[in-house]
Amino acid sequence: MNLEERSREYRAFIEEYLKNLYVDAKKQEPQKPLFEAMEYSLLAGGKRLRPIFALDFCRMCGGDWKNAAPFAAAIEMIHTYSLIHDDLPCMDDDDYRRGRLTNHKVYGEGMAVLAGDALLTDAFMVASTAKLPNPKDMGEAMALMGEGAGSLGMVGGQVLDIMSESRELTEQEVLDIQSRKTGRLISIACCLGVLAGGGTEQQYEAAAQFAAGLGLAFQIRDDVLDVIGTQEEMGKEVGHDAGKNTFVSLYGLPKCEELIRKYTDYAKDALNAFEDSAYMAALAESLTSRRV
């Protein structure tokens, strides 16, 4: 199965899984506007990369990749919550996401905040339904999600980003921000996939190494595309990071291209811990050379 075929299979599976999450709740519960706002962003498409990482790392560890579905969905819910909140006027103040109006532009700021809150909280409920080869790993999985999404991870990275807006950052400070904002959710997804597949400690560490490299390469590519991409290609405003502390402002475009190659290779080297990693290696290459 080639890159596109397997990616389509994974995406179709997770799309259907996400669509079914709130079917019963919408029928039984009175807070329907909340579910509508949550699904507006959750079902808005996108690359579904984080779910794919969870599913395929489970497969690479010898497990049935569908067993990682609760983890894959949970990570996408956390990711979606972060996008809803990032787009708010008090944060990045964006009007468009994935080619259409952002959540608060459609449902109002209050409902957008609550939709994000609900997605974050529900993610832990969904993840808890995963059937793991070693049930004792569920505690580690919950801790991994909480730490990665919270003050030590993604939220902490956002705070560092806000704190940096009025000054020029060092290389380490930019790395500190982006490893938390972008890299941490990728790392959670990969490591949860290993837990779902019953992988070894070596594979768990390799998954974290892969995620660290890919997360940096992916973010640098994102920063590059904000400069060279178009709104039509990206489905959102570009040039929005002008004046911010990004890898492009730190290194310039030519150096960024070198770093993308360096970190992509670092990520692919980590895949040697897995027997059948050709798909993930090809995916890494496609993500770090993308135009959208």
Phi, psi and omega in degrees: 000126183276181185303309184292319181297312182292321178298318178297319180298313179298313183295317180299320180295311184289328176299314180295320180298315180293322180298330184271354185300317188246017180300310182290321181298321180294331179281326191258335188257148183280343185276052185300322179301329178295313181296323178297316180293320179297312183289332178305317180270321183296326183257023183277007179088222185098181186284338183056039184294315184296317173300320180298320178300314180298314182295316186282328176293328173298313179299316182295338177272002177095006180269168171285114188300335180292340178292342179272004185304315179300321177293317181299316179294319181299317179295321178293326177294317178295316178300316181295318176303317182295324179291317178302313182288323178298328183281347184299153179305328181282353179246255182272344177055058180262145179265335185229145177214127181054038173082006177216171185303142178292164188303314183291337177288335181264316188250357181091158185295318182299313180292326178296318177299315182291324177298318177295316178302316183293319180296318179298313183292316181295335181302323181288325177296315180295315182299327184293348181273356181295140177260105186264147175305323175241099183306334180294342180287348182297322178299317178296321180297316180295319179295321180298315179295314183296314180294318183291328181270342191263213188295333178272352183236245189299314180295319176300320178296322178295321178297315178300324179296314179297318181295339186267357191296333186259009181211163178276136185260158171280170177301315182296322180294321176295318178297320179300319180291307189287331177293334178272316185288315184256310188293329188293317180293325176297318179296317178302313183300313181296315182290324175296324176299320178296316179297319180294330181267002181068035182288169181277170176297323178297318179292325177298314179294322179294322178298319178294321178295315177303313183296322179298314179292313182294321180301318178292313180299319181296316181292321178297317177299320178299316179297321178296315182294332177295338179267315188258347182277173176243160179297326179296319180291317190273338181076013178204170178296140175248167184074007183289338183267006178301130181089351178269167177277097179239173177295328178293316179293333181279317189248332191089161187297313182300316179295323178299320179297322177296317182292324177301316178296316182299311185285330175295316178297320177300316179296315182294327178298326181294338182287354177296344179284356183238144184287315186243082186245012184299319180298312183295323177296318179293322178296316179302316179298316182293325182288324185269000174241012187290161175250355179225000000 
